Amino acid sequence: MTMDVMEWLQSQRKLDGALLVAMGVRPVQHEHLGASVAFPYRVNGKNVAAKFRTVDKRFMSSKGVSRPLYNIDALSTDQELPVVITEGEIDCLSVIQAGFQRCVSLPNGWTAQGNATEPLTEALEALQASPYVIVAGDNDEAGESLPRAVATILAGHDVRYAQWPDGCKDANDVLMVLGEGALAKCLNEAKRIDPPGGVISGFSDLPPLSRQRVLKIGKEPFDRAIALELGEVSVWTGLPGHGKSTLVTWAADEISKAEKVRVGMIGFETHPFRIRDQLCRSMTHRAWKALGEQERAMVLKDLDARWRMVHSSSEADHHLGWLQPMVRTLAVRDRCKIIVIDPWNELEHLPEKGESMTSYINFALKTIRNWAKALEIHICIVAHPAKIKHEGKPRPPTGYDVADSAAFFNKPGLGITVHPGDEEHEVQIINWKTRDTMLYGVQRGTITVEFAPAWGCYRAKGEIEHQASLELGE
């Protein structure tokens, strides 16, 4: 009976007989298990303990002895070679047979609770001396957590994890089914484990990333001040009644036409018909009510292709929890690349108990920016400033003047203020924040343009007067 155990290891588990002899694996007649195989645990070449198992997977180990990593002596040799960690002795022997001599195994496997870390921490210095560590655990629920646990223990060290082919649960399965070469290939192709929440790479092995895309109006002088990066947030502010909603609506519409993208509007203060009328005037230079039925149909066809409006229920609580599915649906279902939130002040803000409004706003803007990044969209936030004390003509507000938090200056990729100019219908568009001037092609500063109320649009200085003369036939 004892010989059947060794035959099982060689004929069914495909382990090499010479390797078993070299590792001291031998058959025994265990007083409790009967015919078993003994895996000796050696430290400095001396047997300090053993683990016993039967063909039908019953286990026992030496009593009263704390076992280190199986094959721990391998850590003292060839330190320029990587270390492989498995969950069992047979898997460890399989890895060694595949050519990875510096392989060790956890003495008691691994559980989903991750409570078997002592042998790893005891060997911490030797593991950190390796060029890198490959975790070759089991392909099950418990094994999924082992690579991250090893990476945590070896904080900052190069830790990788092996992936097994379909139908293979562990290293020995790969050896039995596909052979030594396939097992070696899996170990050689082990993937690096990066810190939670991020990926670290070189330039030649960058993970799949979307190309940085910046949306512009395509007209001067606006392209010197306004640029919307996908994956970013912009803040638009200005004194009450000075046209910040009008500008962001016009700019979004112009970018929609130039870049062939769709806009989603989450508006709380402006009636959808007013937005429709502004866009109609900008498009046709005529009021909606002045259009005939056929002209209205043409305008609606164009606007329906490029715009989506959110109609919020008066009974709804308009907080971040409400906002998230609205943004996600606009981005995913309706394929909007620009989403306007107008105004921020109408959202209900719910800081945690004891949390300051400044901390909450910082968290909220970071959260919204993460949405933009994940969905590859640009989110425009229209925000009212706090009351500014002034004598004479008020100064233009910036992100620092928006109520509740300086995060309105620090968090966005772009910051825009709309402010009246010195002459009638003259408008100053002030760029007070540009995160990446080289990428955006814009920089902080002021451009002065003209606004035509009858047309609901903005133009370079002198262009509106020139265009009006052409239309009148002068």
Secondary structure, DSSP 8 states (H G I E B T S, - for coil): -HHHHHHIIIIIS---HHHHHHTT-EEEEETTTEEEEEEEEEETTEEEEEEEE-TT--EEE-TT-----BTGGGGGS-TTS-EEEESSHHHHHHHHHTT--SEEE-TT---TT----HHHHHTHHHHHTSS-EEEE--SSHHHHTHHHHHHHHTTTS-EEE----TT--SHHHHHHHH-HHHHHHHHHT-EE---TT-----STT--------EE---STTGGGT--EETTEEEEEEESTTSSHHHHHHHHHHHHHHHHT-EEEEEESSS-HHHHHHHHHHHHHSS-GGGS-HHHHHHHHHHHHHHEEEE---TTS--SHHHHHHHHHHHHHTS-EEEEEEE-GGGS-----TT--HHHHHHHHHHHHHHHHHHHT-EEEEE--B-----SSS-----GGGBTT-THHHHS-SEEEEEEE-SSTTEEEEEEEEES-HHHHS--SEEEEEEEETTTTEEEETTHHHHHHHHHHT-
